[in-house]
């Protein structure tokens, strides 16, 4: 008990400034007293603050792997900088005196146990706290919502018919304003997913009118294909649900495509989870989605058991940035007691409530490299089959072993191109996806040329519409001693 790593503290922090302030408190001797219980499930400290009285700070480890911080300061952040500072004191092995568990903490623990027991109780009829009546009302509300979604789908179909009749010229001038108004209306139809697609359509059309770059037209066509496929599948899916008076949510990908938000508990009930999964982060990125008006923190992890590459997605709306904690890079291995998978193919999105951290060892790096795909041929074929589906992502994260990476001259190219070659002699061009942050150029700046031979490369494969081939953008190299990231 009472064990915490620096990486775990960083993962708990609401933002980087809270971490920086916590370090200052810890290094600067901000605590005037430190104590813990004999079983090391509870730690507390008295911390100097800006007020007249010192702040009372505590960390409760009664739930292993999920420390609970408390502080008497007025901060609304959780954990606050004082709670994080106390965690740093614990992580650094500072001297703590022995104390008794405060009665207030004992009472809080007992109340929490009672709440947990109560939430697990069922009614005498076995239907749970919600009861049959509540479930019926909830199901009826969901069916009513789906009927409204069908109305919105009908509106979208008219949009598609207009575009087929008048072409992309319908996305100009006054017509474009009408589409902006329609985008706002889609929110009333409970269709935030199609609304985001329409917003992207508008943004690409406006960009094309400004610079005339044909790549915007290519994106418009791709979005239209996606929207058309979504309309057809969603209409069939919703009609079947409504006709059968079926308000139960399921693990159909259309639920999220239409803008639904998955409930973690419900996904676990549907069997979309695994226990005791070891994960290692291979790459992390933050980007802004102008159609959503959100920042998205995305981490790519390797499942050390299955070899599958999964992704975490943390959405931070611009209007609520100060209230949503930003995720960060993870440089240790995680053991997740319960890993939940969202519906989807390729690199499924995952979530977890808590995780235990441990340092990456040479054994981890060896196991990661052993899970890398050895042949490009089957890997490229798998990626092609995924991205040809209009409703799938247009980039797929992969881990590929390589014999060497080097520059070659290609016909029609002004400068040499980086190419990855596997052990069978098959090759794939390495280049930056058109709208991604550049990383390929970093290969020329590696500190050791041996990194370009007999290693494993993590990156994203995508279809380059201009060159009409599958390419790969590199993001990190896995050696026997480290994961060398080309982007942060």
C-alpha positions as CSV (number, residue, x, y, z in Angstrom):
1,X,0.0,0.0,0.0
2,X,1.0,3.6,-0.3
3,X,3.0,3.1,-3.5
4,X,2.9,5.6,-6.3
5,X,5.1,6.4,-9.3
6,X,5.9,9.7,-10.9
7,X,4.1,8.6,-14.0
8,X,1.0,7.9,-12.0
9,X,1.1,11.3,-10.4
10,X,1.5,13.0,-13.8
11,X,-1.5,11.0,-15.1
12,X,-3.6,12.2,-12.2
13,X,-2.7,15.9,-12.6
14,X,-5.4,18.2,-14.1
15,X,-2.7,20.1,-16.0
16,X,1.0,20.8,-16.4
17,X,0.9,24.0,-14.2
18,X,-0.5,22.0,-11.3
19,X,2.4,19.6,-11.6
20,X,4.9,22.4,-11.7
21,X,3.4,24.1,-8.7
22,X,3.3,20.8,-6.8
23,X,7.0,20.1,-7.5
24,X,7.8,23.6,-6.1
25,X,5.9,22.8,-2.9
26,X,7.7,19.5,-2.5
27,X,11.2,20.7,-3.3
28,X,10.7,23.9,-1.4
29,X,9.8,22.2,1.9
30,X,6.2,23.3,1.8
31,X,5.0,20.6,4.3
32,X,5.6,21.4,8.0
33,X,4.5,17.9,9.0
34,X,4.1,14.5,7.4
35,X,2.5,11.3,8.9
36,X,0.9,8.0,7.9
37,X,-0.9,5.1,9.3
38,X,1.0,1.9,10.1
39,X,-0.7,0.0,7.3
40,X,0.3,2.8,4.9
41,X,-3.2,3.2,3.5
42,X,-3.5,6.8,4.6
43,X,-1.0,9.7,4.4
44,X,-1.5,13.3,5.5
45,X,0.5,16.5,5.7
46,X,0.2,20.0,6.9
47,X,1.1,22.4,4.0
48,X,2.0,26.1,4.1
49,X,-0.4,28.1,1.9
50,X,-1.4,31.6,1.0
51,X,-4.0,31.8,3.8
52,X,-3.6,32.4,7.5
53,X,-3.8,28.7,8.4
54,X,-1.9,25.8,6.9
55,X,-3.8,23.5,4.6
56,X,-4.6,19.9,5.7
57,X,-3.8,17.6,2.9
58,X,-4.3,13.8,2.8
59,X,-4.1,10.8,0.4
60,X,-6.2,7.7,1.0
61,X,-4.9,4.5,-0.6
62,X,-7.8,2.3,0.7
63,X,-8.6,1.5,-3.0
64,X,-5.3,0.1,-4.3
65,X,-4.0,1.8,-7.4
66,X,-6.5,4.6,-7.1
67,X,-5.3,7.2,-4.5
68,X,-7.9,9.6,-3.3
69,X,-6.6,13.1,-2.5
70,X,-8.3,15.6,-0.1
71,X,-7.3,19.1,0.8
72,X,-8.7,22.0,2.8
73,X,-7.6,24.6,0.2
74,X,-10.3,26.4,-1.9
75,X,-9.0,25.2,-5.2
76,X,-11.6,23.5,-7.6
77,X,-8.9,21.5,-9.3
78,X,-8.7,17.8,-8.5
79,X,-6.2,16.8,-7.4
80,X,-5.1,20.3,-6.3
81,X,-1.4,21.2,-6.3
82,X,-1.1,20.4,-2.6
83,X,-2.5,16.9,-3.1
84,X,-0.1,16.3,-5.9
85,X,2.7,17.7,-3.8
86,X,1.9,15.2,-1.0
87,X,2.0,12.4,-3.6
88,X,5.5,13.6,-4.7
89,X,6.5,13.4,-1.0
90,X,5.3,9.8,-0.9
91,X,6.9,8.9,-4.2
92,X,10.3,10.4,-3.1
93,X,10.3,8.3,0.1
94,X,10.2,11.2,2.5
95,X,10.1,10.5,6.3
96,X,6.5,10.2,7.6
97,X,5.7,9.8,11.2
98,X,3.1,7.3,12.4
99,X,-0.4,8.4,13.2
100,X,-3.9,7.0,13.9
101,X,-6.5,7.0,11.1
102,X,-8.7,10.1,11.7
103,X,-12.3,9.4,12.7
104,X,-13.5,11.6,9.8
105,X,-11.6,9.4,7.3
106,X,-12.9,6.2,8.9
107,X,-16.5,7.6,8.5
108,X,-15.9,8.5,4.9
109,X,-14.6,5.0,4.2
110,X,-17.6,3.4,5.8
111,X,-20.0,5.7,3.9
112,X,-18.3,4.8,0.6
113,X,-18.6,1.0,1.4
114,X,-22.3,1.5,2.2
115,X,-22.8,3.3,-1.1
116,X,-21.0,0.6,-3.0
117,X,-23.1,-2.1,-1.4
118,X,-26.3,-0.2,-2.0
119,X,-25.5,0.4,-5.7
120,X,-25.0,-3.3,-6.1
121,X,-28.3,-4.2,-4.4
122,X,-31.3,-5.4,-6.4
123,X,-35.0,-5.0,-5.8
124,X,-36.9,-8.0,-4.6
125,X,-38.2,-8.4,-8.1
126,X,-34.6,-8.7,-9.3
127,X,-34.9,-5.8,-11.7
128,X,-32.4,-3.5,-9.9
129,X,-33.0,0.0,-8.5
130,X,-34.4,1.4,-11.7
131,X,-37.3,-1.1,-11.8
132,X,-39.4,-2.2,-14.7
133,X,-41.4,1.0,-14.9
134,X,-38.3,3.1,-15.1
135,X,-36.8,0.9,-17.8
136,X,-40.0,1.1,-19.9
137,X,-40.1,4.9,-19.7
138,X,-36.4,5.1,-20.6
139,X,-36.9,2.7,-23.6
140,X,-39.9,4.8,-24.8
141,X,-37.8,8.0,-24.6
142,X,-35.0,6.4,-26.7
143,X,-37.5,5.2,-29.3
144,X,-39.0,8.7,-29.5
145,X,-35.4,10.1,-30.0
146,X,-34.8,7.6,-32.8
147,X,-38.0,8.8,-34.6
148,X,-36.6,12.3,-34.4
149,X,-33.3,11.1,-35.8
150,X,-35.1,9.6,-38.7
151,X,-36.6,13.0,-39.5
152,X,-33.1,14.5,-39.5
153,X,-31.9,11.7,-41.8
154,X,-34.7,12.6,-44.2
155,X,-33.4,16.2,-44.2
156,X,-29.9,15.0,-45.0
157,X,-31.1,12.8,-47.8
158,X,-32.6,16.0,-49.5
159,X,-29.2,17.6,-49.1
160,X,-27.5,14.7,-50.8
161,X,-30.1,14.8,-53.7
162,X,-29.4,18.5,-54.2
163,X,-25.6,17.9,-54.3
164,X,-26.1,15.1,-56.8
165,X,-28.3,17.4,-59.0
166,X,-26.2,20.6,-58.9
167,X,-22.7,19.2,-58.1
168,X,-20.2,20.9,-55.8
169,X,-21.3,24.3,-57.1
170,X,-24.1,23.9,-54.6
171,X,-21.6,24.5,-51.9
172,X,-20.9,28.1,-52.8
173,X,-22.3,31.5,-52.0
174,X,-25.8,31.7,-50.5
175,X,-26.2,27.9,-50.7
176,X,-23.3,27.5,-48.3
177,X,-25.1,29.7,-45.8
178,X,-28.1,27.5,-46.0
179,X,-26.0,24.5,-45.2
180,X,-24.6,26.3,-42.2
181,X,-28.1,26.8,-41.0
182,X,-28.9,23.1,-41.6
183,X,-25.9,22.2,-39.6
184,X,-27.3,24.0,-36.6
185,X,-30.7,22.3,-37.1
186,X,-29.1,18.8,-37.0
187,X,-28.5,19.3,-33.3
188,X,-32.3,19.5,-32.8
189,X,-32.5,16.1,-34.5
190,X,-30.0,14.5,-32.1
191,X,-27.5,14.0,-34.9
192,X,-24.2,15.5,-33.7
193,X,-22.3,12.9,-35.8
194,X,-23.7,13.9,-39.2
195,X,-23.5,17.5,-37.9
196,X,-19.7,17.2,-37.6
197,X,-19.5,15.7,-41.1
198,X,-21.5,18.6,-42.5
199,X,-19.3,21.1,-40.6
200,X,-16.2,19.5,-42.3
201,X,-17.9,19.7,-45.6
202,X,-18.5,23.5,-45.1
203,X,-14.9,24.1,-43.9
204,X,-13.4,22.3,-46.9
205,X,-15.7,24.2,-49.3
206,X,-14.7,27.5,-47.8
207,X,-11.0,26.6,-47.9
208,X,-11.3,25.7,-51.6
209,X,-12.9,29.0,-52.4
210,X,-10.0,30.8,-50.8
211,X,-7.0,28.9,-52.2
212,X,-8.4,26.8,-55.0
213,X,-6.3,23.8,-53.8
214,X,-7.9,20.6,-55.4
215,X,-7.1,18.6,-52.2
216,X,-10.1,20.4,-50.6
217,X,-12.3,19.0,-53.4
218,X,-10.9,15.5,-52.7
219,X,-11.8,15.9,-49.1
220,X,-15.3,17.1,-50.0
221,X,-15.9,14.0,-52.1
222,X,-14.6,11.7,-49.3
223,X,-16.9,13.4,-46.8
224,X,-19.9,13.0,-49.2
225,X,-19.2,9.3,-49.7
226,X,-19.0,8.9,-45.9
227,X,-22.2,10.8,-45.3
228,X,-24.0,8.9,-48.1
229,X,-23.0,5.5,-46.5
230,X,-24.0,6.7,-43.1
231,X,-27.4,7.9,-44.2
232,X,-28.2,4.6,-45.9
233,X,-27.1,2.4,-43.0
234,X,-28.5,4.7,-40.3
235,X,-31.9,4.8,-41.9
236,X,-32.1,1.1,-42.1
237,X,-30.8,0.6,-38.5
238,X,-33.2,3.2,-37.0
239,X,-36.3,2.0,-38.9
240,X,-35.7,-1.5,-37.7
241,X,-35.3,-0.4,-34.1
242,X,-38.4,1.8,-34.2
243,X,-40.6,-0.8,-35.9
244,X,-39.6,-3.3,-33.2
245,X,-40.0,-0.7,-30.4
246,X,-36.5,-1.6,-29.5
247,X,-35.0,1.2,-27.4
248,X,-32.1,-0.8,-26.1
249,X,-28.7,0.4,-27.0
250,X,-26.3,-2.1,-28.5
251,X,-22.7,-2.2,-29.7
252,X,-23.5,-1.2,-33.3
253,X,-20.9,1.3,-34.5
254,X,-23.8,3.4,-35.9
255,X,-24.7,4.4,-32.3
256,X,-21.6,6.4,-32.1
257,X,-21.5,7.5,-35.7
258,X,-24.9,9.2,-35.1
259,X,-23.5,11.0,-32.1
260,X,-24.3,8.7,-29.2
261,X,-22.1,8.6,-26.2
262,X,-21.2,5.2,-24.9
263,X,-21.7,4.4,-21.2
264,X,-18.6,2.5,-19.9
265,X,-20.7,0.2,-17.7
266,X,-23.0,-0.6,-20.6
267,X,-20.1,-1.5,-22.9
268,X,-18.8,-3.8,-20.2
269,X,-22.2,-5.5,-19.9
270,X,-22.1,-6.1,-23.7
271,X,-18.9,-8.0,-23.2
272,X,-16.6,-5.4,-24.7
273,X,-13.9,-5.6,-22.1
274,X,-10.7,-7.5,-21.1
275,X,-9.1,-8.0,-17.7
276,X,-5.5,-7.4,-16.6
277,X,-4.3,-6.0,-19.9
278,X,-0.7,-4.7,-20.2
279,X,-0.3,-1.6,-22.3
280,X,2.7,0.4,-23.6
281,X,2.2,3.8,-25.2
282,X,3.9,4.1,-28.6
283,X,2.9,7.6,-29.5
284,X,0.8,10.6,-28.3
285,X,-0.6,13.6,-30.1
286,X,-2.8,16.6,-29.5
287,X,-4.7,18.2,-32.4
288,X,-7.5,20.6,-32.9
289,X,-10.7,19.5,-34.7
290,X,-12.3,22.6,-36.2
291,X,-15.5,20.8,-37.1
292,X,-16.0,19.7,-33.5
293,X,-14.4,22.8,-32.1
294,X,-12.5,20.5,-29.7
295,X,-9.0,19.6,-28.9
296,X,-8.4,15.9,-29.0
297,X,-5.7,14.1,-27.0
298,X,-4.9,10.7,-28.7
299,X,-2.6,8.1,-27.4
300,X,-1.7,4.9,-29.2
301,X,-0.9,1.8,-27.1
302,X,0.3,-1.7,-27.8
303,X,-1.6,-4.5,-26.1
304,X,1.4,-6.6,-25.0
305,X,-0.8,-9.7,-24.9
306,X,-2.7,-9.6,-28.2
307,X,-0.3,-7.4,-30.2
308,X,-3.3,-5.1,-31.1
309,X,-2.8,-1.4,-31.3
310,X,-5.5,0.5,-29.5
311,X,-6.2,4.2,-29.0
312,X,-7.4,6.6,-26.2
313,X,-9.3,9.7,-27.2
314,X,-9.8,12.6,-24.8
315,X,-12.1,15.3,-26.1
316,X,-11.7,18.9,-24.8
317,X,-14.3,21.4,-26.1
318,X,-12.9,24.9,-26.6
319,X,-15.7,26.3,-24.4
320,X,-14.7,24.0,-21.5
321,X,-10.9,23.8,-21.7
322,X,-10.3,24.8,-18.1
323,X,-12.7,22.1,-16.9
324,X,-11.4,19.1,-18.8
325,X,-8.0,17.6,-17.9
326,X,-5.6,17.3,-20.8
327,X,-4.0,13.9,-21.2
328,X,-0.2,13.5,-21.7
329,X,2.5,11.1,-22.8
330,X,3.0,7.9,-20.8
331,X,6.5,6.6,-20.5
332,X,5.8,3.5,-18.3
333,X,4.0,0.3,-18.8
334,X,0.4,0.1,-17.6
335,X,-1.5,-2.9,-16.1
336,X,-5.2,-2.2,-16.6
337,X,-7.5,-4.3,-14.4
338,X,-10.5,-3.8,-16.7
339,X,-10.0,-2.4,-20.2
340,X,-13.1,-1.4,-22.1
341,X,-13.3,-1.4,-25.9
342,X,-15.5,0.9,-28.0
343,X,-17.1,-0.7,-31.1
344,X,-14.9,-0.3,-34.2
345,X,-12.2,-1.8,-36.3
346,X,-8.6,-1.0,-37.0
347,X,-7.3,0.7,-33.8
348,X,-10.3,0.5,-31.4
349,X,-10.8,3.2,-28.9
350,X,-10.3,2.1,-25.3
351,X,-10.9,3.4,-21.8
352,X,-10.1,2.4,-18.3
353,X,-11.0,3.6,-14.8
354,X,-7.5,2.9,-13.2
355,X,-4.2,1.4,-14.0
356,X,-1.0,0.4,-12.2
357,X,2.3,1.7,-13.6
358,X,5.7,0.0,-13.8
359,X,9.0,1.0,-15.4
360,X,9.7,-0.2,-18.9
361,X,12.4,-2.9,-18.9
362,X,14.4,-4.6,-21.7
363,X,12.0,-7.5,-21.4
364,X,9.1,-5.1,-22.4
365,X,11.0,-3.8,-25.4
366,X,11.8,-7.4,-26.5
367,X,8.1,-8.4,-26.3
368,X,7.1,-5.2,-28.2
369,X,9.5,-6.0,-31.0
370,X,8.4,-9.6,-31.1
371,X,4.8,-8.4,-31.8
372,X,5.8,-6.2,-34.7
373,X,4.5,-7.4,-38.1
374,X,7.3,-9.0,-40.0
375,X,5.9,-8.8,-43.6
376,X,4.6,-5.6,-45.3
377,X,2.4,-7.5,-47.8
378,X,-0.3,-8.9,-45.5
379,X,-0.2,-5.7,-43.4
380,X,-0.8,-3.4,-46.4
381,X,-3.6,-5.7,-47.6
382,X,-5.3,-5.5,-44.2
383,X,-5.0,-1.7,-44.1
384,X,-6.5,-1.4,-47.7
385,X,-9.5,-3.5,-46.7
386,X,-10.1,-1.3,-43.7
387,X,-9.8,2.1,-45.3
388,X,-11.9,1.2,-48.4
389,X,-14.9,1.2,-46.0
390,X,-16.2,4.8,-46.3
391,X,-17.2,4.8,-42.6
392,X,-13.7,3.7,-41.3
393,X,-10.8,5.9,-40.4
394,X,-8.5,6.8,-43.3
395,X,-5.4,6.1,-41.4
396,X,-4.4,2.9,-39.5
397,X,-1.7,2.7,-36.8
398,X,0.6,-0.3,-37.2
399,X,3.9,-1.6,-35.8
400,X,6.2,-3.0,-38.5
401,X,9.6,-4.7,-38.3
402,X,12.1,-3.5,-40.8
403,X,15.5,-4.6,-42.1
404,X,16.4,-1.1,-43.1
405,X,15.2,2.4,-43.7
406,X,16.9,4.6,-46.3
407,X,16.6,7.2,-49.0
408,X,16.0,6.2,-52.7
409,X,15.5,8.2,-55.9
410,X,12.0,7.8,-57.4
411,X,11.1,8.7,-60.9
412,X,9.5,12.1,-61.1
413,X,10.6,13.1,-57.6
414,X,12.9,16.1,-57.1
415,X,14.4,14.8,-53.9
416,X,15.1,11.3,-52.5
417,X,12.3,9.5,-50.6
418,X,12.5,7.6,-47.3
419,X,11.6,4.0,-47.8
420,X,11.1,1.1,-45.3
421,X,12.1,-2.4,-46.4
422,X,11.1,-5.5,-44.5
423,X,13.1,-8.8,-44.3
424,X,11.4,-10.1,-47.5
425,X,12.5,-7.1,-49.6
426,X,9.1,-5.5,-49.8
427,X,9.0,-1.7,-49.5
428,X,6.7,1.1,-48.5
429,X,7.3,4.9,-48.9
430,X,7.6,6.9,-45.7
431,X,6.0,10.3,-45.9
432,X,3.9,12.7,-43.9
433,X,0.1,12.6,-44.3
434,X,-0.9,15.8,-45.9
435,X,-2.6,17.4,-42.9
436,X,-0.5,15.9,-40.1
437,X,2.4,17.4,-38.2
438,X,5.6,16.4,-40.1
439,X,7.7,13.6,-38.6
440,X,9.4,11.9,-41.5
441,X,12.2,14.5,-41.7
442,X,13.2,13.5,-38.2
443,X,14.6,10.2,-39.6
444,X,17.5,12.2,-41.1
445,X,18.4,13.6,-37.6
446,X,18.6,10.4,-35.6
447,X,21.7,10.3,-33.4
448,X,22.7,6.8,-34.5
449,X,22.6,5.4,-38.0
450,X,22.1,1.9,-36.5
451,X,18.5,3.0,-35.6
452,X,17.7,2.7,-39.3
453,X,18.5,-1.0,-39.4
454,X,16.7,-4.1,-37.8
455,X,14.3,-2.2,-35.6
456,X,10.5,-1.8,-35.4
457,X,8.7,1.2,-36.6
458,X,5.4,2.5,-35.2
459,X,3.4,4.7,-37.7
460,X,0.2,5.3,-39.5
461,X,-0.5,3.8,-43.0
462,X,-2.8,5.9,-45.2
463,X,-3.8,6.1,-48.9
464,X,-2.0,8.9,-50.7
465,X,-4.6,10.0,-53.3
466,X,-2.0,12.0,-55.3
467,X,0.4,9.1,-55.7
468,X,-2.3,6.4,-55.6
469,X,-0.6,4.2,-53.2
470,X,-0.4,3.3,-49.5
471,X,2.2,5.2,-47.6
472,X,3.3,5.3,-43.9
473,X,4.1,8.2,-41.6
474,X,6.6,7.3,-38.9
475,X,6.0,8.2,-35.3
476,X,8.4,6.1,-33.2
477,X,11.2,3.5,-33.4
478,X,11.3,0.6,-30.9
479,X,14.8,-0.6,-30.1
480,X,15.9,-3.2,-27.6
481,X,16.5,-0.4,-25.0
482,X,14.0,2.4,-25.8
483,X,11.0,3.8,-27.7
484,X,12.4,6.7,-29.6
485,X,9.5,9.1,-30.4
486,X,9.7,11.3,-33.5
487,X,6.8,13.5,-32.3
488,X,5.2,14.7,-29.0
